[in-house]
Amino acid sequence: MSRAFHIKGNFIDHSLMSAVSFIKDATLCEEHASHAGFLQSIDARAKTIVFFVLLLIVVSLKSSLLIGWLYVFCLMLALMSRIPLGFFLLRTWVFIPLFSFCICLPALFSFVTPGAPVCFFYLFGTKLIITRPGLDGAILFVVRVATSVSLVVLLSLTTRHTQLLKVLRIFGVPQVFILTVSMSYRYLYLFAQMLENILTAIKSRVGVVTSHQKGQKVVAWNIANMWNRAGQMQTQVYLAMLSRGYTGEPRSLEK
């Protein structure tokens, strides 16, 4: 029994620390934006407009082949911008495109999309038929989502978030929205670091939690503690902003 708890505890610890590490890497991944690559050398305003036009083209196209060529073009831009291909594919295919494939999976079969059969197989004694319209629609949907996500991720990787938010402000996006996104972006990393410290403190002071009741008490105490710390931090950050001349419009040193 103790070995089972130990294995389960290691799995939970590893999963939580991996999630925290992913949040930290995702929010402060400006290493590639500082490289001397192709997209990094282009003005942020022009780059944003071009990527927005490409997104409109991807959404409007009805051919998965043409969208696929745009995806290849996006991969070429990533390589020209000195972004590792494996790193880029991992960030663009792990979540949204795979989730989109799961969404459109029922549309492959004849009971949802009737049409000419492509292949069939039996599952628990039930004959499932994949149709040509269902297969074409699923491929178009997944390729469109993957290309759109890749374009957005490529823009964010090759542009500093301060420049990107300032471009949105120049294009008329409301100031309240920009300020909210900027603050959320900055403090996601701080939240992840705080969560990592809490997990380390729990392991060093509590050890392995072997009962649900004890685990609930530990979790409830840490939720309350984090809530209080977040409230105190909110007041301190606002006072710090006022002391530095904040009047409602965030300003950057970059022009």
N, C-alpha and C positions, 0 to 999 in steps of 0.2 A: 504493500500500500504506500509506504513512504517513497519507494522508487517511482511509483506512478505519479505521486504528487510532485516529485522532483522533476520528472520529465515534463509534466504539464506546466509547472512553474517556469522551467527554462524556455518552453515554447512561447508562453505568454510574454515573458520578459523580452525574448528575442523579437517577437512581433511588435510589441510596443516601442522598443528602441529603434527598430527599423522604420516604423511609421514616423517617429519623431525625427530621425535622421533624414527621411525623405522630405519632410516639411521644411527643415532647415536648409537642405540643398536646393529645394524648389524656390524658396523665397529669397535667398541671397546668392543665386547663381548668376553673378555678374562677371565671372571670370572670362566667359566667351565674348561678352560685349566689349571687353578691353583689348581683344586681339586685333591684330592688323589684318583683317580680312576684307572681303569684297563688300558685304553689306554693312560692316562696321564703319566703312569710310563714306557711306552715303548719308546725306542729310536726313534727319529723323522725320521731318515733315514729308519730304518726297517719298521716303521709304514707306511711311504709313499709308499714303495715298495709293501707291502702287499695290501694296498688299491688300488694301480694301477693294480695289478694282479686281484683283485676282480672286478674292473671295466671292465677289458678285458673279464673276465668270464661272467659277466652280459650281455655285448654287444654281445658275441658270442652264448649264449644259445638261443635256439628256443622254450623252454618250459616255459610257464608262471608259472607253478607249481614250477619248480626248482628255477626260479628267485624269486618267492614268499618266498621260504624257505630261500634264501639269504637275503631277506628283513627282515624276522623274526630274522635271525642271526644278522643283523645290529641293530635291535631294542634291542636285548639282549646285544650287545656291548654298546649301549647307556645307558642302565640301569646299567650295570657293571661299567660304567665310571661316574656314579652319575649325569647324565643329566636327568632332568625331562621329562617324556614321552610326556606330553602335550605340553611343550615348543618345543621339538624336532619335533613333528608332525606338529605343527603350522608353523615352519620354513621350513619344507620340502614339505608340501602339498598345501600351499596357492597359490603359483604362478605357477611354471613350470609344475608340474603334472596336475593341473586343466587346464592350457592352452593347454597342450598336449592332454587332453581329448577333448577339444573343436576342436582341429585340426583334430583328427581322428573320430569325430562324424559322418561326412558324409559317412565314410567307413563302417558304420554299416548297411547301407541300400542297398537294392538289385540293385538300379540304379547305384551304384558305385561298389559294390562287390556282384556279383551274386553267388547263392548257395542255399543250403537247408534252407527253412525259419524256424525261431525260433518263432517269434511272429509278429503281425502286429497291426496297429492302424490307425485311420483316423485323418488327420490334414487338416482343411479347405477343406474338401471334397476329399482330396487326400489320397489314400491308401499307407501307408509306411510300408515296410516289412523289418524286421531285419533278416539278414542271419547268419548262423553259421560261415562261414569263416570271415565275417565282424566282428562278435562279438569276435571271437578268436583273430583276428588281433588287434582289439582295446584294448582288455585286455592285450595282450602281450606288446603292445607299451606303455601303461600307466604304467604297472608294471615295465617294464624295465627303463623307465624314472624316476619313483619314487624311485626305488632302487639305480640308479646311483646318483641321487641328494642327497639321504640320506647318501650314502657313502662319498660323497664330503663334505657335511655339517658336518658329524660326524668327519671327519679328521680335518676340520678347527676349530671345537669347542673344540677339545681335544689337539690342538697344537697351540702354540703361533705363531703369524704371522711372527715374526722375525726368528724363527726356521724353519718354513715352507719355507720361501723365501731363507734361507741359504741352505736348503736341495736341492732346485731347482738349486741353483748355483753349488753345489757339483756335481749334476747330469749332468752338462754341459749346462744348460739353459743360453743363452747369458746375459751378465752383464747389457746391456742396458734395456732389458726386465725386469729384476729383479728390477733395480733401478726405472723404470717407475711405476711398480706395487706397489712398496714400498711407493713411494711418493704419488701416488694416494690414497692408502689405508690410509695413515696418514692424508691427508688433506681433505678426504671426511668428517671426523668428524668435522674438523674446518669449512668446507663449510656449514655443517648442522647447526652448532652453529651460524655462521654468518647470515644464512637465518632466524633462529629463532629470533635473535636480530633485524633484519630488520622488520620482521612481528610485533614484539612487538612495535617497534618505530612507524610504520605506524598506528597501532591501537591507540597509545597514542597521536599522533600529528595530524592525519588526521581524525580518527574516522571511521564512516560508509561511504563508497563511494556509492553515490546514482546515479551517472551518468557514462556512459561508457567513456565519454571524460575525466572526472576527473580521472577515474581509469586508463586509458591509460597513462596519464601524470605521475601518481604515479609509475606505473610499469616501464615506460621508464626511469624515473629518477633513480630508484633503480637498474635497469640493468646497466646503465652507471656507477653508483657509485660502484657497485660490480666489474665491469670490471677494473676500475681504482685501486681499492683496491687489486685485484688479481695481477695486474701488479707490484704494489709496493711490495707486499708480495713475489712475485717471485724473485725480485732483492735482498730483504733482506734475504731470505732463502739461496740463492746461496752464498751471501757474508758470511753468518754465517757458511755455510759448508766449505768454503775456509779457514776461520779463525780457524776452528777446525781440519784442516789437510786433507780435502777431496782432493783426487788425481784422482778420477774416479772410484774407487772401494769402495762401501760401506762396512764398517766393523762393526762387532758386538762384544760385550764383551764376548758373550757366545761361547764356543768351542764345 
